[in-house]
């Protein structure tokens, strides 16, 4: 057996002598002897838990890691078996079905409970923190020692023995991204205290690992020159320029040109482009100057009538102030019209001062009336132009543009707002490679993949509280209706289901008719109750019916059918339907119903309540009621045929809040799209 890696001087023996290594091949030791970690999939699970470094990893993440989107039916059971095998491996005397000390079930997944001295990744981060503290205190020589010890823990790429999945999966590649910035910080400290030779080897190795990292190669040039190797430094400059031109079609940037000037003039080497006192742990160092640099300020105007959302804003600020956990990503989701874009823009304005190098914004068109979602390559072209990159130097391939985007943002503090994203694949190429930046994403879909692969903070926006919705409505109509009738306002907010887009449309109508009291507007909404006729917008394409249709068009056939049938169930105070009731409603198996419900939840046309229960917003159900005939257009005179159903409540177990009318005569099933559905509803009516 191989011996356990040596610990730092004076370090106590970890509990039960268990240690793990992830910075290179995945390895584990118990009581000084290396353990055989079993088959590749079992080692992948262990590697994912180690990469999470104390964060729970969901079953969904683990299944996706092992089977890459095409899991077998037994996937979850297989994960449980691997977890059990790892538990017994780490604790041989563990009783059956016991969780033990190390692998803990938590938050729908698993957590590997380890301390900083039991995993090389955590030890690396601890040492880097000590080095930065020493740098801030002016002890650069001590900082170099800590940096060298930290870099010595890397024995290759993260989890490199697990094949291509470790080379491309973000859970591991994001950890690899922590390596190069620390090498640059070590070079900075070494140049500052005359110890360039001490860091030359790790800087060489890092440059070989990252052949297109301009900041890293500039560090290598300066270290070579400071160590008396001016000729080699110039050769390095020439080779790197050739590589940039051949592979990316761009010329070296200001950092490398400055390094060349240092070498040619023979001036004392320094790394002014790397901060000596990084503000955030393990964030990419920030250059002091990289002229020419265009500071983008692309945020749309903040909404003057924005109110409430204090709890959600507090969560968003917490995500923004998080440090040392990788790239900060806030992924906001919610039903159509709930105010995701307004929230993202409002929050972005609140934190813009924390990102002095600029704010980028793009509507990705994920859910739009006609056009397809924007391609990541096109978004990157626009971003690179906004950042001052000459269009003639922007590469042709999306992959090269993404790499250049990360290089341009390296060390910069930039806020990137990606509004209306279609899916994770559209977002992933647009992510910076440095923790100094932050990304805010909005989507109707819950972008679980961003959380799984990049540690994104997921924030689901619900409809605002009644008081918040009322305050927002009054702020919009205040200039034209300074003394509104409280009862009318209360009714309008209720008829809108507290949905911000519905409230905005109705408020715009009120503002356009200042001579008419709000009581008349409330009466108009009451007259169209159960339809979306009261929420048409003067700006075609922005009414509720159109906005809901953008999500509807993305649904599969069965999901469309299920959505159109939901209004046929009883109306009450709260929405609460089980998968079994849904299966009975549409005449499909439990598994098919669960999959269809999942598709509707993913599109945010259904919401998950507790356990195996779902709910739908009243206005979503009003839209769905217009789909009974199988088209996206509304029914004329639809309200004449609607009244509550009471005799199917016991069968279906569904109630809705706020109430919406449903078909009163389920025996009249001629409007249903399928014979099977007509037979089912006839049976329910009898």
N, C-alpha and C positions, 0 to 999 in steps of 0.2 A: 504494500500500500504506500501511496505517496504521503509525505508528511504534510501536516497543516501549515499554511503560510505563517511566517513569523509575525508576531504582533509588535506594536510599537513599544518602546522601552517603558517599563513600569505599568503596562496595561494588564488588567486582571483577566484571568481566564473567563471567557464568556460562559453563561449558564449552560451546563451540560456539555460544554465543549463543542457546540455546533457553530459552524461558520459557513458562509456561502460566498461564492465568487461569480460575478456576472460580467465584469469588464474584461471580456475575453471568452474562453469556453466556460460553459455553465458547470460549476463544480460545487461540491459540498463535503464538509468534513464533520465527523463526530468523534470526540475524544481523540483527536489527532490523526485519525485514519480517514482516507478519502472513501466516500460512499459511491457505489454504483447506482446511478440515478434512473436506470431502467430504460424503456423504449423511448423513441424520439418524442412521441406525443406527450408522454409523461414529463419529459424534460422541458418541453415547450410550456406546459402548464406551470412548472416550477419557475421557469424563466420569466413568464408573465407576472407571476406573483412577486418575484424579486424586483422586477422593473417597476412595479407599482410602489415599492418601498413603503409599505405600511398603509397603502390605500386599498380598500376592497375592490376586487375584480369580479365583475358580474359573470353569471353563467353565460349570458349572451356574448360577452367579450371572449370568454374561453372557447366557446363553441365556434365562434367566427375565426379565432386564431388557428384552431385545429383543422377546420374543414373549409375555410375561405368561401363562405356563402353557400355551400352545397352540403349541409350536414345530413347524415343519415337519421332515421327515426330514433335510433338508439343513442344519439349524440349526448344528451344530458346524462343518461345512465353511464356512458363511457367516462364522462368527466368526473362523475362521482366516484367511479372505480379508481381512476388515476389519483384523485385526491386521497382516497383511502389508502392506496399503496404508498403515497408519499408520507402520510401520517405514520404508517407502520415503519417506514424506512427511517424516519427521524426519531421515532420513539418505539423501539422494538417491543417493549412490554406493554404497549397501549391496549386496553381492552377493546373488543369489537364494538363498533358504532360510537366510540368515544372521540371527541374532537381533539383532545390533547392540548399541549402547550403551544404548538407552533401554528397549525392551520386552523383558523377560526372561521366559522360560518357567520357572515355579516352582510346585511343590506342586499339580500338576494344573490350573494356571491361568496367569495372567500377572501380572507386576509391572511397574509403571512406575518405573524407578529415577531418582529426582529428589532434589535437595537443597533445603534450606529456602529458598534464594534463587532457586529456579527455579519456584516455585508460590506464588501469592498466598495460598492457604490456609495453607501452612506458614509463610510470612512473617508472616501475621496471628497465628498461634499464638506465633511467636517474639517478636513485639512485645508481645503480651499478657503473656508471661512476663517481659519486661523491665519492663513497667509494674508488675506485681505485686512484682517485686523492689524497684523504686523506692518503692512504697507501704510495703513492709515496712521499708525504711530511713528512712522519714519524709519522703522527697522527693516530696511530692504533686504539685508543679508539673511535675516531670520525668515522673511517672507519667501525668499528663494528656496531655502531649505524645506519649508512646508510645501511649496509648489512641487519641488522635485519628488518629495515623498508621495504626494498625491498622484502625480503623473506616473510614478513607478508602479502604481496599482493596476494600470492598464496593460493587459497582455494581449491585446488585439481588439477587434471590433466587438461590440456588445453581443453576447450570445452567439459568437461566430461559428460555433460547432453545430448549430441547428440548421444550417443550410440557407437557402434563398429567402425563406420566410423571415429570418432574423435580419437579413440584409435590406428588406424592403418594408417590413411592418413598422408603422410609426411608433409602436410601443418601445421598440429597440433603437430605431434610427434617431429618435428625439434624444435618447441618452447619449448616443454618439456625438450629437451636436454640442454637448456640454464640454467635450474634450478640447476642441480647437481654441475657443475663447480663453480657456485657462492657460493653454500654452502661450498665447499672446500676452497674458498678464504676467506669466513667469518671465518671458523675454523682457518685458518692460522693467520689471523689478531688477533683473540681472544687469541690464544695460545701465540702470540707475546707480548700481553699487559696484560696477566694474567686474562682474562675474559672468561675462558673456559665455565664456568657455564652459561653464557649469551647465548651461541650459542648451548648448548646441545640439547634443544628441536628441533630446526629446523634441526640439523644434524641427530638426531634420525629419524625424519619424512622422510628426504631425503633417508636415508639408507633403510627404509621400502619400499619406492617407487622404489628404484633401487637396488634390492637384489644382483646383480652380478657386481656392480660397485666397483672395488677394491680400486680406489683412494678415493672414498667416505667412504668406510668402514675403510680404514686406518685412515682417518680423525676422524671418530667416536671413534676408539680405542684410539687415542691420546687425544681427548677431554675428554673421560671418565676417562682416567688415570690422566689427569691434574686436573680434578674435584674431585679427591680422590676416584675414583671407579675402582681401579686396578683389583679387582676380576671380575667385570662385563666386563671390557675390555678384559680380557683373555677368558671369556666365549664367547664374541663376536667373538674373533679370531677363537676359536674352531668351532663355528657354521658356520662361513663364509667359513672356509676351507672345512668343510663337504659339504656345498652347492656347492662349486666349483668342488669338486671331483665327486659328484653325478650327477650334471647337465651338466658340461662341460668336465669332465674328465681331469682337469688340477689342478696343485698345485698352491698355492698363489705365487704371484710374489714378486719382491724385495721390493716394497713399503710396503706391509703388513708384510713381514719378518722384515723390519726395524722398523715398528711400534711395533711389538712384542718384539724386542730387547730393545726398549725404555722402555716398560712396565716392562720387567723382570729385567732390570738393575736399574730401578727407576730413570733414568736420566731425566733431564728437557725435557718436551715434546716440540717438534717443528715440523714444517711441511716444511722441506727443499725441499720436493718434489713439493711444490706449490710456484710458483713465487710470490713475494710480489708486483711486478710491471708489470702486464700483458701488453704486447705491443699492443694487438688488443682488442677492446671492445668485451666482451662476448665470447672471445675465451677460449678454454679449457686451464687451467694453465699448464705450462710446467715443468716437473720434472727436477731437476738438475742432477740427476743420477739414472739410472735404470739398472745398470750392471746385467747380461750381455746384451749388446745391440749391435746388428750388424747394422752398417750404410750402407744401400744398396745404390749402385750407378749404377743403371741398365739402364740409358738412352743410347740409341744407339748413335753412333757418329753423330755429327752435319754435315749437308751437306755443304761441302766446297764451293760449287758454288751457295749457297742460295743468292738470291738478292731480293730487293724490299719488297713488302708487308708492307710498313711502317704504313699505316693506320690501317690495321688489327693487326699488332703488338702493336700499341698504344692502341687499344681496349683490347687486351689480357692483357697488362700490367695494364690497369685500373682495370680489373677484379681481377688481382693478388693482387693489392694494396688496394682493397676494404676491409673494416674492419667493424665488428659489424653487418653484415647482414646475418649471418649464414655461413654454409660451402661454400667456394668459389669453384664454378664449372664453367669451360669453356667448352662448347660443340661446337665443330667445325664440320661443315658439308659442303658438296659441291659435284659436279658431280664427277664420277670416273675419276681419273687421274689429278685432279686439284691441288694436292700437299698438302692434309690435313695432312698426316703423317709427311712430311718434315717440314711443318710449326709448327706442335705440338712439334716435337723434337727440332727444332731451338729455339722456344720460351722457352721450358723447360730448355735448356742450359742457356738461358739468365737470368732466375730467380732462377736457382738451388741454388745459394748462399743464397737465402732467406729461404731455407729449409735445415738447417744444419743436421737434423736428417735423411736425406736420400731421394732418389728418386727411386720410384718403377715404372716399366714399364712392360706392357704386351700387346701383339697383341692378341686381343680377337677372331680373326678369323671370324668376322661377315660376311665378304664377301670374300670367298676363293674358289679355283677351285673345291675342292672335299669335304674336311672335313666339319663337322658341326661346328657351333660356339662353342667356349669353354664354358663349364658349369661354372657358378660362383663358385661353390664349389671347383672345381679343381684349379681355379685361386687363391682362398683364401688359399688353401693348399700351393701353391707355394709362395705366399706372406708371409704367416706366417713362413715358413721355412727360407725365405730370411731375416726375421726380428729376427731370432735367436730362434724361438720357437721349442723346441724339437718335432720331428715328432710323438713321442709317446704321446705327450700332445695335439695334434691337434684333436679336436672332429670329430666325423664321419658325423654329419648332417651339411648341408650347413648353416642352421640358426645359429647353435652353432658356426661354424667357423666365420660367419659374426660378431657375438657378440664378439668373442675373438679378431678378427681383430680390431674392434673399441676399445676394451679395451687396446690392445697393443699400439695403436696409440694415446690413450688418453694423451693429453698434449704434444705430439710430433709435430714437424714441419716437415712434410713429404709431398713431391710432388708425386702424383700418376698419371701416364699417362696411359690411357686406349685407346689403338689404335684399330681402325677398329671394333667398337662395332656394334652389330646387332640391338639391340633395348634397350629401357629403362629398361626392366625387367632383362636384362643381366648385366646392370651397377649398378642398385640400391643396391644389396647386397655388392658391392665393395666400397661403400662410407664410408669414416671415419665419426666418430661422433663428431669431434671437428673442430671448425673454424680455429684452428692453421694450419690445413692441407689445401691443394688445390688439386683439381682433374681436369685434362685435358682429355677430351674425344674427339675422332674423330669418325665420322660415315658418311656413305653415306646418311643416313636418318637424317632428322631434328628431334632432340630429344626434342620435345615440352614438353613431360611429365617431363623431368628433370627441365625445366623452371617452369612448373606449380607446381610441388611438392616440388622442392628444390631451386627454385630461381636461376637456372643456367643462365649464360650469354650465349646466342646463337650467334655464329659467323659463318656466311655463307661466304665461300671463293669463289670468282668469279675467272674467268681466269685473269691472271695478265695483266697490261697495256702493250701496244706494246713495250714501252721502257724497261720495266722490263723483258718481255719475251726475247727481243733481248739481253739484258745484260746477262741474265742467260745462253742463248745459247752460246754466245761468250765466257763466262767464262769456259764453258765445252770444247769447241773446240779450245780454245786459244793455248794450248801447241802444237797442231799438225797443226793448220791453223792460224799462227800469223797475216797474212795479208789477211783476207777473203774479197771476193767481196761483197760490201754493197748491191747491187741489189739481189744477190743470197741469202744473209742472210734475207733480207726483204721478199723474196718470200717464203723461208723455214718457217719463223715464221708465215706467213699468211696461208700457206698450213697446218700447224699444228694447226691452229685455236687458237694460243697462249696457248694451253693446255700443262702444264708442263710435263706430262708423254710423250706426243707425241714428244715434243722437246727433252726430255732426250733420247728417243729411237733413234731419228734421229741423235742427237749429238754423241751418242755412235757409230753409224755406221760411222759417219765422222771421229771420232778418230781412228777407226779400219782401215781406209783407208787414211792414211796421204798423200799418193802420188796423190790422186784424188782431184780436186778442188771442192769447194762447189757448183759451177754451175752445175756440173754433178748430184750432189745429188738433187738439186732443180729440174732438168729436170726429174729425176726418180719420184719424188713426183708428178710432173705435169702429168706424164704418167699414174699414178694410181689415179688421182683425182676422187673423188666420191666413192672410196673404202678405205679399211683399209690395202690394200696390202703393202703400203709404210711404215707401222708402225709395222711390225713384229719384235719381239725381239729375239735375239739369246738365251736368257734365256726363255725357253718355259714357258708359264703361265704368262708372264709379258708384252706381247704385248697388244695393245689397244683392239683388238678383244676379247682376253681372259678376260681382265679386265672388259669390258662392259658386257660380258656374265654372270659374277657373279651377277650383278644386274638383268639382264634379267631373270635368272632362278628363282628369287624370286617373279616375277610378276605373277598375276593371268592370266587366259586365255584371258579375254577381254582386259586387259592392254597390253598383248603381241600382240594381233591383232591390236590394235590401234597404237602401236609403229611401227609395220611393215608397216602400211599404211601412216604414216606421210611423207615419202620421195616422195609420189605421188603428193604432192602439190607444188605450184610454188616456185622457188628460187629467192631471191632478197636480199636486204641489211640487213634487220632486221627481226627477227622472231616475229610473232604476230598473234596468232590464238585465237579465242574466243571459249567459250564452245559451243555456238550454231553452229559455223562452224565445230567444232570437231564432234558434234552430226550428222550433215549433212554428214560429210565425212564417218563415219562408220555405219550410219543407226541405231542409237539408240536414246533413249529419252534424253532430256536435263539433267535430273537428273542422268541418267546412265553415260552420258558423263562426267559430273562434277565429279562423283565418280571415274571414270577411270582416268581422268586427275589428280585427287588428288593422286591416287596410283602412277602414273608416277612421279609426283612432289615429293612424299614421297621417291621414289627410286632415286631421283635426275637425272632422265632421261628427265624430263621437268623442266623448271624454270617458276616461276610466275613473270609476268611483272606487270603492273599497272592494278588494277581492275580485270576484268574477261578476262584476256589475258595471253597466255603462249608462251614460246619460247623454242627452242632446239638448242644445240650446233651442229655445222656442222658435227663434227666427230661422234656424237651420231646418227645423221641422216644417215651418211654413214654406220654405223653399222646396223641401222634399215633397210636400203635398201637391205642389204644382207639377211634379214629375210623374203623377199617377198614370198618365196616358203614355208614358215612355218617351217624352220629349223634354227639352230644356225650356220650352216656352210656357208661360203661365196659362192657366185655364181662365176663360171668361166665365163670369157668374159663378166662380168656384165657391164663394162664400154661401150661396144659397143652399148648397148641398151638405154643409158642414154643421155638425153639432156633436156634443160629447157622446162617446160610446161607453156604456157602463157594464154590459154583460160579458165582455171579454177580459176584464181586469184580472179575475182569478186565474184565467188560463195563461195570460201573457206576463203579468206582473210588471207592467210598465206604466209609469206616470210621469208627467212632464211639468217643469217649472221654468219660466212662466207659462201659464196655460195657453194652449193653442187649440182651436177647434179641429175636429177630425170628422171623417165621414160618418154620417148618422145612420145610413142604411147599408150595412155590410152585405145584405143580400143582393144589393145592386152592384155587382162586381164587374160590369162590362168594361170599366175603365182600367182594370188591372192588366198588366202586360202579359201574363202567362196563364194558361189553363190551370196549371197546378196551383197557382196563387188564388185563382177564383174559387177552385174547389175547397182550398184551405179556409179562406175567409167565409165561405158559405157554411162550412162545418162549424166554425167558431160562432157564427151568428145563430146557428140552430142550437 
